[in-house]
Amino acid sequence: MKIAITSDINLGDSNCLLVGDKLASGPKFGQFREAIGRVDYLVLLGDIFDFSISSYESVYKIARLFLNEILDREIASQIIYIPGNHDFEFWHILEHEVNIIKPILAHRQPRGFRWSMPGVIDDRKDDPREKFNLPDVRPGPPDQLAKYGDVFLSEIAVSGADRLIFNVAYPNLYIVGADGQSAMLTHGHYFEPYWSIIGEWLLKVAGDEIEMADPNRRYLTLDEIVSFNFPLNQLASSGIGQAGELTNLWHRLQRQVKNHELAQIRQYLDRFVHEVIDPQLEYKLKNLDPREWITDVAFALLKKWLLAKLEGFSGARYDQHFLEKNAVRERFSNYYRASLKEIERLANLPADRTAEIPTPQHIIFGHTHQPIGWNNNALTITIDDRQVFLHNTGGWLVTKDKNGKTDFRGAAIFMYDSDSGFRSVPIE
């Protein structure tokens, strides 16, 4: 068995290096193809479709080209897709298709969404069809090409009688090697504050009022992490990317914040106070009313605080010190604990679907665009007396500063095969 793992391709972003300006292969596609060769499964570990930056129409147009290249060059015949934050909407679309649209078309009652859907590859099994499983999903008949049935993306890359088969898991995929060594794969956005903050606040503020399996827990389950944080996650995935001219404005402001150019944002804050807030405060004496002074001072302080926060803003992308921050490590540790609970649950499923996964000592994730190869053991974290090795896939975007200077931070394609186990191939 051969597996390749990559992430953060960001199809729809003009800075993607795997697709060219005129929808031809991009400057790094040759290295991508050479590093992978031919595999049984290509694992796409999130931020593949960039719905947060481009329209659905544009993203799917570019994705069709890229995925047809995968099929035509016989790089892989099956995809295992784990959405990230920029394509979180894809998980929602898929759940809607499977649990709402298909039952309605079959004149059945729609079902509730499944917030977590783990995937498992176990190379200790002899039967090739049994090596990949979605333990929470009942497989189709043995003669069915797609083991778990078709999802709409399986029709996006078609060449004659051949097509790419898409299997989707979220938010984790577990790989168990032939030697019993296991790795946990996830995109990694839940390690960053924005993508997990609602769940963390709920646990602290209303933990005794929301229905949880164990109200005394200090951390959420994976189901809770995904469902509680759904509103902000969907907003920043497709919500921003499908907002017409607001999308363009948002990304201009985003670039300005990253470059610490806050003049326009300062102007917008002033306008917000004068054009939106002030008309709501109908003080009869206006400038002579003490309440006017108090609100002016309050908004001035709020503006100062917000600008200071933006001035010091540093997102996870390209942050070399992201996992050195105590808050991030605590969030990472809680996510790992929640994943161990999921592994425990999978071991107790009915006999025909049970999954025995050794405790993962390695975690492969993306999101930060800072590659950390398989043999780089410098980045570790100790969780409940377990030493866990952290690896990162990097990303496929080139950055441009305000002067037009470009920079590529690199990617790491992770490979697994039955004979030699895990390794990674650097792309520079």
C-alpha positions as CSV (number, residue, x, y, z in Angstrom):
1,M,0.0,0.0,0.0
2,K,1.2,3.5,-0.9
3,I,-0.2,6.8,0.5
4,A,0.7,10.4,-0.1
5,I,-0.4,13.3,2.2
6,T,-0.5,17.0,1.4
7,S,-2.5,20.0,2.3
8,D,-3.0,23.8,1.9
9,I,-3.2,23.9,-1.9
10,N,-5.8,26.6,-1.7
11,L,-7.3,26.2,-5.1
12,G,-8.9,29.6,-5.9
13,D,-6.1,31.6,-4.5
14,S,-4.1,33.3,-7.3
15,N,-0.9,32.5,-5.4
16,C,-1.3,28.7,-5.6
17,L,1.8,27.1,-7.2
18,L,0.1,24.0,-8.4
19,V,-2.2,25.7,-10.9
20,G,-1.1,28.3,-13.4
21,D,-2.6,31.7,-14.3
22,K,-4.3,30.3,-17.4
23,L,-5.5,27.1,-15.7
24,A,-2.4,25.2,-16.7
25,S,-0.2,23.2,-14.4
26,G,1.6,25.6,-12.0
27,P,5.4,25.9,-11.5
28,K,5.5,23.4,-8.6
29,F,3.2,20.7,-10.2
30,G,6.2,18.8,-11.7
31,Q,7.8,18.5,-8.2
32,F,4.5,17.5,-6.8
33,R,4.0,14.8,-9.3
34,E,7.5,13.5,-9.1
35,A,7.5,13.3,-5.3
36,I,4.3,11.3,-5.2
37,G,4.6,9.0,-8.2
38,R,1.6,6.6,-8.0
39,V,-0.2,5.9,-4.8
40,D,-3.3,4.0,-3.7
41,Y,-4.6,6.9,-1.7
42,L,-3.9,10.6,-2.0
43,V,-4.8,12.3,1.3
44,L,-5.8,15.9,1.0
45,L,-5.5,17.3,4.5
46,G,-7.6,20.5,4.3
47,D,-7.5,23.9,2.6
48,I,-7.6,22.3,-0.8
49,F,-10.7,24.3,-2.0
50,D,-10.4,27.9,-0.9
51,F,-14.0,28.9,-0.5
52,S,-13.0,31.8,1.8
53,I,-11.3,33.7,-1.0
54,S,-13.1,32.9,-4.2
55,S,-16.6,32.1,-5.5
56,Y,-17.8,28.5,-5.7
57,E,-17.8,28.8,-9.5
58,S,-14.2,29.9,-9.7
59,V,-12.9,27.3,-7.1
60,Y,-14.7,24.3,-8.8
61,K,-13.4,25.4,-12.2
62,I,-9.8,25.4,-11.0
63,A,-10.4,22.2,-8.9
64,R,-11.7,20.4,-11.9
65,L,-8.4,21.1,-13.8
66,F,-6.2,20.1,-10.9
67,L,-8.1,16.9,-10.0
68,N,-8.2,15.8,-13.7
69,E,-4.4,16.2,-13.7
70,I,-4.3,13.8,-10.8
71,L,-6.5,11.3,-12.6
72,D,-5.0,11.6,-16.1
73,R,-1.4,11.2,-14.9
74,E,-2.5,8.3,-12.7
75,I,-1.1,9.8,-9.5
76,A,-4.0,8.3,-7.6
77,S,-7.4,6.8,-8.2
78,Q,-8.8,7.5,-4.7
79,I,-8.8,10.6,-2.6
80,I,-9.3,10.8,1.1
81,Y,-10.4,14.3,1.9
82,I,-10.2,15.9,5.3
83,P,-11.5,19.5,5.1
84,G,-9.7,22.4,6.8
85,N,-10.9,25.9,7.6
86,H,-10.9,27.4,4.1
87,D,-12.9,24.4,2.9
88,F,-14.9,23.7,6.1
89,E,-18.0,24.4,4.0
90,F,-17.3,21.3,2.0
91,W,-17.9,19.2,5.1
92,H,-21.2,21.0,5.6
93,I,-22.2,20.5,1.9
94,L,-21.4,16.8,2.1
95,E,-23.4,16.3,5.3
96,H,-26.3,18.2,3.7
97,E,-26.1,16.0,0.6
98,V,-25.9,12.7,2.6
99,N,-28.3,13.4,5.4
100,I,-30.8,15.9,3.9
101,I,-30.9,15.8,0.1
102,K,-30.5,12.1,-0.5
103,P,-33.2,11.1,2.0
104,I,-35.6,13.6,0.6
105,L,-35.0,12.4,-2.9
106,A,-35.7,8.9,-1.7
107,H,-38.9,10.1,0.1
108,R,-37.4,9.5,3.5
109,Q,-37.1,11.6,6.6
110,P,-33.8,13.7,6.7
111,R,-31.3,12.7,9.3
112,G,-29.2,14.7,11.7
113,F,-25.7,15.8,10.8
114,R,-22.7,13.8,12.0
115,W,-20.2,16.4,13.3
116,S,-17.2,14.0,13.5
117,M,-16.5,11.2,10.9
118,P,-13.2,9.5,11.6
119,G,-11.3,7.7,8.8
120,V,-9.0,4.8,9.5
121,I,-6.3,3.2,7.3
122,D,-5.0,0.0,8.8
123,D,-2.2,-1.6,6.8
124,R,-2.1,-4.6,9.2
125,K,-5.2,-6.0,7.4
126,D,-4.7,-8.4,4.5
127,D,-7.7,-7.6,2.3
128,P,-6.9,-4.4,0.3
129,R,-10.6,-3.3,0.5
130,E,-10.6,-3.6,4.3
131,K,-7.5,-1.4,4.8
132,F,-9.5,1.9,4.5
133,N,-12.6,2.3,6.6
134,L,-15.1,4.9,7.8
135,P,-16.1,2.9,10.9
136,D,-19.2,5.0,11.5
137,V,-20.5,4.3,8.0
138,R,-21.8,1.0,6.7
139,P,-20.0,0.1,3.4
140,G,-21.8,-0.8,0.2
141,P,-21.7,-4.2,-1.6
142,P,-18.2,-5.6,-2.5
143,D,-18.7,-5.0,-6.2
144,Q,-19.4,-1.3,-5.6
145,L,-16.5,0.8,-7.0
146,A,-16.8,3.5,-4.2
147,K,-16.8,1.5,-1.0
148,Y,-19.0,4.1,0.9
149,G,-21.1,5.3,-2.1
150,D,-20.6,8.3,-4.3
151,V,-20.4,11.9,-3.2
152,F,-20.8,14.7,-5.7
153,L,-17.1,15.4,-6.0
154,S,-16.5,11.9,-7.5
155,E,-18.0,13.3,-10.7
156,I,-15.6,16.3,-10.9
157,A,-12.7,14.4,-12.4
158,V,-13.8,11.9,-15.1
159,S,-11.8,10.5,-18.0
160,G,-13.7,7.9,-20.1
161,A,-14.7,5.1,-17.7
162,D,-12.3,6.3,-15.0
163,R,-13.0,8.8,-12.3
164,L,-11.5,9.9,-9.0
165,I,-13.2,8.3,-6.0
166,F,-13.6,10.7,-3.1
167,N,-13.8,9.5,0.5
168,V,-14.4,12.1,3.2
169,A,-13.5,12.1,6.9
170,Y,-13.6,14.9,9.4
171,P,-11.7,16.1,11.4
172,N,-9.3,13.2,11.8
173,L,-7.8,10.4,9.8
174,Y,-5.7,7.7,11.6
175,I,-3.1,5.7,9.7
176,V,-1.8,2.5,11.3
177,G,1.3,1.1,9.5
178,A,2.1,-2.6,8.9
179,D,4.5,-2.4,11.9
180,G,1.7,-1.1,14.2
181,Q,3.1,2.5,14.2
182,S,0.2,5.0,14.1
183,A,-0.2,8.6,13.1
184,M,-3.1,11.0,13.5
185,L,-3.8,13.4,10.7
186,T,-5.9,16.6,11.0
187,H,-5.8,20.0,9.3
188,G,-4.9,21.8,12.5
189,H,-7.2,24.9,12.5
190,Y,-8.8,23.9,15.8
191,F,-5.4,24.7,17.4
192,E,-5.8,28.4,16.5
193,P,-8.1,30.6,18.7
194,Y,-10.6,31.8,16.1
195,W,-11.6,28.3,15.1
196,S,-12.2,27.0,18.6
197,I,-13.1,30.0,20.7
198,I,-16.9,29.5,20.9
199,G,-16.5,26.0,22.3
200,E,-13.9,27.2,24.8
201,W,-16.1,30.0,26.0
202,L,-19.1,27.8,26.3
203,L,-17.2,25.3,28.4
204,K,-16.1,28.1,30.8
205,V,-19.3,30.1,30.8
206,A,-22.2,27.7,30.3
207,G,-20.6,24.3,30.8
208,D,-23.1,23.4,33.5
209,E,-26.1,24.3,31.3
210,I,-25.2,22.7,27.9
211,E,-25.9,19.0,27.4
212,M,-22.5,17.2,27.3
213,A,-21.7,13.5,27.8
214,D,-19.6,14.3,30.9
215,P,-20.2,17.8,32.4
216,N,-17.1,17.5,34.6
217,R,-14.7,17.3,31.6
218,R,-12.1,20.0,31.2
219,Y,-12.2,19.6,27.4
220,L,-14.7,19.0,24.6
221,T,-15.2,15.9,22.5
222,L,-14.5,16.2,18.8
223,D,-18.2,16.3,18.1
224,E,-18.6,19.3,20.4
225,I,-15.5,21.0,19.0
226,V,-16.9,20.9,15.5
227,S,-20.6,21.6,16.3
228,F,-20.1,24.4,18.9
229,N,-17.6,26.2,16.7
230,F,-19.7,25.8,13.5
231,P,-21.1,29.4,13.3
232,L,-17.7,31.2,13.1
233,N,-16.1,28.4,11.1
234,Q,-18.7,28.6,8.4
235,L,-18.7,32.4,8.4
236,A,-14.9,32.5,7.8
237,S,-15.0,29.7,5.2
238,S,-17.7,30.3,2.6
239,G,-19.5,33.2,4.4
240,I,-16.7,35.6,3.6
241,G,-15.7,34.1,0.3
242,Q,-19.2,34.3,-1.2
243,A,-20.1,37.8,-0.2
244,G,-19.6,39.6,-3.5
245,E,-17.8,42.9,-3.3
246,L,-17.5,42.5,0.5
247,T,-15.2,39.6,-0.2
248,N,-12.8,41.8,-2.0
249,L,-13.0,44.5,0.7
250,W,-12.4,42.0,3.4
251,H,-9.3,40.5,1.8
252,R,-7.9,44.0,1.1
253,L,-8.3,44.8,4.8
254,Q,-6.8,41.4,5.8
255,R,-3.7,42.1,3.7
256,Q,-3.4,45.6,5.3
257,V,-3.6,44.1,8.8
258,K,-0.9,41.5,7.9
259,N,1.3,44.3,6.6
260,H,0.5,46.5,9.7
261,E,-1.0,49.2,7.4
262,L,-3.9,50.4,9.5
263,A,-4.8,53.8,8.1
264,Q,-7.9,52.6,6.2
265,I,-9.1,50.6,9.2
266,R,-8.6,53.6,11.4
267,Q,-10.8,55.6,9.0
268,Y,-13.5,52.9,9.0
269,L,-13.6,52.8,12.8
270,D,-14.1,56.6,12.9
271,R,-16.9,56.4,10.3
272,F,-18.5,53.6,12.2
273,V,-18.7,55.7,15.4
274,H,-20.0,58.8,13.7
275,E,-22.3,57.3,11.1
276,V,-23.6,54.2,13.0
277,I,-23.2,54.7,16.7
278,D,-23.8,58.4,17.2
279,P,-27.2,58.5,15.5
280,Q,-28.4,55.8,18.0
281,L,-27.4,58.0,20.9
282,E,-30.0,60.8,20.8
283,Y,-28.7,63.1,23.5
284,K,-30.7,66.4,23.6
285,L,-27.8,68.6,24.8
286,K,-25.3,66.8,22.6
287,N,-21.8,68.1,23.4
288,L,-23.0,69.5,26.8
289,D,-24.4,66.1,27.9
290,P,-21.9,64.2,30.2
291,R,-23.2,60.9,28.6
292,E,-21.8,62.2,25.3
293,W,-18.4,62.6,26.8
294,I,-18.4,59.2,28.5
295,T,-19.4,57.4,25.2
296,D,-16.7,59.4,23.3
297,V,-14.1,58.4,25.8
298,A,-15.3,54.8,25.8
299,F,-15.2,54.4,22.0
300,A,-11.8,56.2,21.8
301,L,-10.4,53.7,24.3
302,L,-12.0,50.8,22.5
303,K,-10.6,52.0,19.2
304,K,-7.1,52.3,20.7
305,W,-7.3,48.8,22.1
306,L,-8.5,47.3,18.9
307,L,-5.8,49.1,16.8
308,A,-3.2,47.9,19.2
309,K,-4.4,44.3,18.9
310,L,-4.4,44.6,15.1
311,E,-0.9,46.1,15.2
312,G,0.4,43.1,17.0
313,F,-1.7,40.6,15.1
314,S,0.1,37.4,14.0
315,G,-2.0,34.6,12.5
316,A,-1.0,31.0,12.5
317,R,0.1,31.0,8.8
318,Y,3.8,31.3,8.5
319,D,4.2,31.6,12.3
320,Q,7.4,29.7,13.1
321,H,6.6,29.9,16.9
322,F,2.9,29.0,16.7
323,L,3.2,25.8,18.6
324,E,5.6,27.3,21.2
325,K,2.7,29.4,22.6
326,N,1.3,28.0,25.9
327,A,-2.3,28.6,24.9
328,V,-1.8,26.8,21.6
329,R,-0.1,23.9,23.3
330,E,-3.0,23.6,25.8
331,R,-5.5,23.7,23.0
332,F,-3.4,21.1,21.1
333,S,-3.3,18.8,24.2
334,N,-7.1,19.0,24.7
335,Y,-7.7,18.2,21.0
336,Y,-5.3,15.2,21.3
337,R,-7.2,14.0,24.5
338,A,-10.5,14.3,22.6
339,S,-9.0,12.2,19.8
340,L,-7.9,9.5,22.2
341,K,-11.5,9.3,23.4
342,E,-12.6,8.9,19.8
343,I,-10.1,6.1,19.4
344,E,-11.5,4.4,22.5
345,R,-15.0,4.7,21.1
346,L,-13.9,3.1,17.8
347,A,-12.5,0.1,19.6
348,N,-15.9,-0.5,21.1
349,L,-18.0,-0.5,17.9
350,P,-19.7,-3.7,16.7
351,A,-17.3,-6.4,15.6
352,D,-17.8,-5.8,11.9
353,R,-16.8,-2.1,12.2
354,T,-14.4,-1.9,15.1
355,A,-11.1,-0.2,14.7
356,E,-8.1,-1.0,16.9
357,I,-5.8,2.0,16.7
358,P,-2.6,2.1,18.8
359,T,-2.1,5.5,20.6
360,P,-0.7,7.8,17.9
361,Q,2.8,9.1,18.7
362,H,2.9,11.2,15.6
363,I,0.5,14.0,14.5
364,I,0.6,15.3,10.9
365,F,-1.2,18.6,10.3
366,G,-1.2,21.6,8.0
367,H,-2.7,25.1,8.4
368,T,0.5,27.0,9.4
369,H,2.3,26.6,6.0
370,Q,5.5,25.9,8.0
371,P,6.8,22.4,6.9
372,I,8.2,20.0,9.5
373,G,9.4,16.8,8.0
374,W,9.0,13.2,9.3
375,N,12.6,12.9,10.5
376,N,12.6,16.3,12.2
377,N,12.0,15.4,15.8
378,A,12.8,18.8,17.2
379,L,9.1,19.7,17.7
380,T,7.5,17.6,20.3
381,I,4.8,18.1,23.0
382,T,4.3,16.0,26.2
383,I,0.6,15.3,26.8
384,D,-0.2,13.4,30.0
385,D,3.3,11.8,30.1
386,R,3.1,10.9,26.4
387,Q,5.7,12.4,24.1
388,V,4.1,13.3,20.8
389,F,6.0,14.2,17.6
390,L,4.5,17.0,15.5
391,H,4.9,17.2,11.7
392,N,3.6,19.8,9.3
393,T,2.8,19.6,5.5
394,G,3.7,23.2,4.8
395,G,1.7,24.8,1.9
396,W,1.6,25.5,-1.8
397,L,1.2,29.3,-1.8
398,V,3.8,31.9,-2.7
399,T,3.6,35.1,-0.6
400,K,4.0,38.7,-1.9
401,D,4.8,41.6,0.3
402,K,3.7,45.2,-0.4
403,N,6.8,45.7,-2.6
404,G,6.0,42.7,-4.8
405,K,8.7,40.5,-3.4
406,T,7.8,36.8,-3.5
407,D,8.6,34.1,-1.0
408,F,7.8,30.4,-0.9
409,R,8.1,28.8,2.5
410,G,8.0,25.2,1.2
411,A,5.9,22.1,1.5
412,A,6.5,18.6,2.8
413,I,4.7,15.7,1.1
414,F,4.4,12.8,3.6
415,M,4.6,9.3,2.1
416,Y,3.7,5.9,3.6
417,D,4.3,2.5,2.0
418,S,4.0,-0.9,3.5
419,D,7.7,-1.8,3.1
420,S,9.4,1.3,4.5
421,G,6.8,3.1,6.6
422,F,6.5,6.9,6.9
423,R,8.8,9.5,5.3
424,S,8.5,13.0,3.9
425,V,9.7,14.7,0.7
426,P,10.7,18.4,1.0
427,I,9.5,20.8,-1.7
428,E,11.5,24.0,-1.9
